[in-house]
Amino acid sequence: GYTPAGSTNDFAASLGLSKDVLTAAKDIIEGTPKRLDVGSFNGRRFSYVASFGAFTEASYSTPQSSKNMLGHLAYVLEGIASLPTITPYHLKVEYDGTVLEDDFFFGMVSNALSIGGIQTPKSEHVVLDDGLFEVDLVKKPVSLADVANGFQNLLSQSPVGAGALVHFQASRLVFTCDQPIPWTIAGEYG
């Protein structure tokens, strides 16, 4: 069973679990089991999100006292403070027979309807037990057209489009980079 806690708890929301601890405990005892895809990141299991790049450190570097006092706003402020240090990573991403290579500011592999309290791109297509994870990558834009095409891709139904935002589903992924990348696994340093 899963008992929701924390300041946002997208995982519980994606599963339709109560945020009330007593109700959640009752549901663990009396509820119906739910199937859920589980990922493996270098041998570490996750069921919510694994991410790298811009703003990902905010989830574990934000002081608990700030989270308690400001809630979601604490993450936003921590993310804004990290803006000057954001640099892209040159990655090769291999997934389900496809290879993508580019410079990326941000990437996440998720199985949730929202991340950090924000609805994920194309969340209406997320199925939590279909064997596929949602993958969202933000490329380093070369032109203003890349930014515009990225937003168009965000709104369209196509899996991979031109522009700064790339979205697709995959059952298996391999990320390769020539430098270490700090990852966040379900909000904790990975």
Sequence and secondary structure as in RCSB ss.txt:
>XXXX:A:sequence
GYTPAGSTNDFAASLGLSKDVLTAAKDIIEGTPKRLDVGSFNGRRFSYVASFGAFTEASYSTPQSSKNMLGHLAY
VLEGIASLPTITPYHLKVEYDGTVLEDDFFFGMVSNALSIGGIQTPKSEHVVLDDGLFEVDLVKKPVSLADVANG
FQNLLSQSPVGAGALVHFQASRLVFTCDQPIPWTIAGEYG
>XXXX:A:secstr
     SSS HHHHHHT  SSHHHHHHHHHHS       EEETTEEESSEEEEETTTTHHHHS HHHHHHHTHHHH
HHHHHHTGGG   EEEEEEETTEEEEEEEEEEEEE SSEETTEE TTGGG  TTSS EEEEEEE  SSHHHHHHH
HHHHHSS SS SSSEEEEEES EEEEESS   EEETTEE 
